[in-house]
Every structure is written in structure tokens, then in C-alpha cells.
Amino acid sequence: MNDLIKKLNGANMDIDLATPRNMIAWEQDGCPWNAAEKTNAHKCAVKNVSICRYFCGVEYMDTLLCCYPHPNPLENKKL
């Protein structure tokens, strides 16, 4: 895998998840972009709204792939 892509456990997605973080029973890594900016504004993917420009996909089980702060190496790839 590309060395620029980080694997984040539990993902930072709001795809149908409307539960506060302190009520989640599984490990959930924080968003590195939020940590850098000291905010909680950034989400990896929000159903029917947006996908973060650093979002590189999801692996089994709920491992999010993130390239922050580097340009997304998958951005111009076609499936």
C-alpha cells in the first residue's frame, strides 16, 4: 500500500451513524485533519452529502484509508 495512506480504525464516518463518540462501544481513531486544525468539523464520508478529499476507501472491517495531509493518490484513478 502507498506509504502516504494511513489506516484509521473504526472510521470517522457519519454514514447512518448518529451516536455521540463517547457512546460508541468500539475503537474509533480520530481524524488527523481535525487534530491538526483542533476542530471536529471534518468527516470522512457523510451519506448523501460529501466525501472528504483525503478519503481513500474503506477496508474490512471499518478500517478507513486516509491520505491527510497529502494529495489523494487515488483521485484520478478510474475503476
C-alpha positions in Angstrom: 0.0 0.0 0.0 1.1 3.6 -0.6 3.1 4.9 2.4 1.0 8.1 2.3 -2.2 6.3 3.2 -3.0 5.8 6.9 -5.3 3.2 8.2 -7.8 4.5 10.8 -9.8 2.1 13.0 -13.5 2.5 13.3 -13.6 5.1 10.6 -14.6 8.7 11.1 -17.7 8.4 9.0 -21.2 9.7 9.6 -22.8 7.2 7.2 -26.0 6.4 9.1 -24.2 6.8 12.5 -25.9 9.3 14.7 -24.4 8.3 18.0 -22.1 10.5 20.1 -18.5 9.2 20.1 -18.5 8.7 23.9 -21.4 6.2 23.4 -19.7 4.1 20.8 -18.6 0.7 22.1 -15.8 0.1 19.5 -12.4 1.7 18.9 -12.6 4.8 16.7 -9.5 6.6 15.6 -9.7 10.4 15.3 -9.4 12.3 12.1 -5.9 13.6 11.6 -7.2 16.7 9.8 -9.5 17.5 12.8 -6.5 17.0 15.1 -4.3 19.4 13.0 -6.9 22.1 13.0 -8.2 21.4 16.5 -11.8 21.0 15.3 -14.4 18.3 14.8 -15.7 19.7 11.6 -14.2 17.2 9.1 -15.9 13.8 8.4 -14.6 11.2 6.0 -18.0 10.5 4.4 -21.5 11.7 5.1 -24.3 9.9 3.4 -25.8 11.8 0.5 -23.7 14.9 1.4 -19.9 14.6 0.9 -16.7 12.6 0.9 -13.5 14.1 2.3 -10.8 14.8 -0.3 -8.4 12.7 1.8 -10.7 9.7 1.8 -9.1 6.7 0.0 -11.6 4.0 0.8 -12.7 1.5 3.5 -11.2 -1.9 4.2 -12.9 -4.8 6.0 -13.9 -4.2 8.9 -14.4 -0.5 9.1 -10.8 0.5 8.6 -10.8 3.8 6.8 -8.0 4.7 4.4 -6.9 8.4 4.7 -4.0 10.3 3.0 -4.2 13.5 5.0 -2.2 15.8 4.6 -1.0 14.5 1.2 -2.9 14.8 -2.1 -5.1 11.8 -2.7 -3.1 9.3 -4.8 -6.4 7.7 -6.0 -8.1 10.9 -7.1 -7.5 10.4 -10.8 -7.7 6.6 -11.0 -10.6 5.1 -12.8 -12.2 1.8 -11.9 
